[in-house]
Amino acid sequence: MTDTDSEVASLPPSAKLVYKTLEYEGPLTQSQLAEESLLPQRTVRHALGKLEDADVVEESVYLMDARKSNYKIRSADEDDGIDAVTA
């Protein structure tokens, strides 16, 4: 079991569902997540907060509408914002 799996395993069921939806569908907005997961907007917001606190999901600007955010699963090769030096 990876660190990400153990982090997600300790989260509420709604957060697990949102995580799996992102895993299967790729980056989505809150509205798209609510539509795909069939969860209420408020539940999706709460689940995303839990996932962000666990550092398994990252937020970025949704380019189609800058008022919205896009959410995606944090990839395992990201080093918490530290760039690897290449020789």
N, C-alpha and C positions, 0 to 999 in steps of 0.2 A: 504494500500500500504506500503510495507516494504522500508527501507532505500535503499536497493539495487535496487528495482524497480524504485524508484524516481531518483536515480543516473543514471540508464540506460535510463530512459525516456527522460532525457535532452541531450542525446548524439545523434550524427548524425545517419541516417538510416543504414549506413554501419556498425557502431559499434553495433547497435542493432541486425543486422543480424548475425554478428560474435558471439555476446553473446548468441543468441538463438541457433546457431549451436553448440557452446560448451555445452549449456544446454541439447540439445538433443543427441549429439554424444559423449560427455565426452571429456577428455583431447586430444588435437590434436596439431600437429606442424603447423607452418605457411603454409607450402605447403599443408598439409592435409586440413587446414581451407579454403584455396583458392579453392581447388578442391571441397570440400563439399558445400561451399557457392556460388560457381561460380563467385567469385569476383577476380579481378586482385591481384597479390601479393602485389603491392604497396598499394592498398586500404586496404588489410588485415593488413599490417604493420601499417598503419595509425590508423586503427580502434583499433588494439591491444594497441597502444600507448594511445589512448583516454580511453580505458577500464582500463589500468594500472593506469593512472592518477586518474581515478575515484575510484581506489582501489577495483574493483569488479572482476578482473582477476589476477591470479598470474602466474609467469613464473618459470619453473624449467628445469633442464637439461634433455634432451631426451636421455634415456639410450641406445637406439639402435644406436645413432650417437651423440656423445658429442658435435659436432659442431652445433647442432640444439637445439632449445628450445621447450619445451612442455608447452602448455597453458591450464589452467583450471579455472573454476569459483571458486572464493574464497568462502569457505563455511561460513555460518553465525555464526558458533560456534568458529571460529578462532578469537583470541583476539589480533590481530596485533602483533603476535610474542611473546606475554606474556603467559607463561605456567601457567595453573591453578594449585594451590597447592591442592593436595589431602590428606586427613587425614586418 
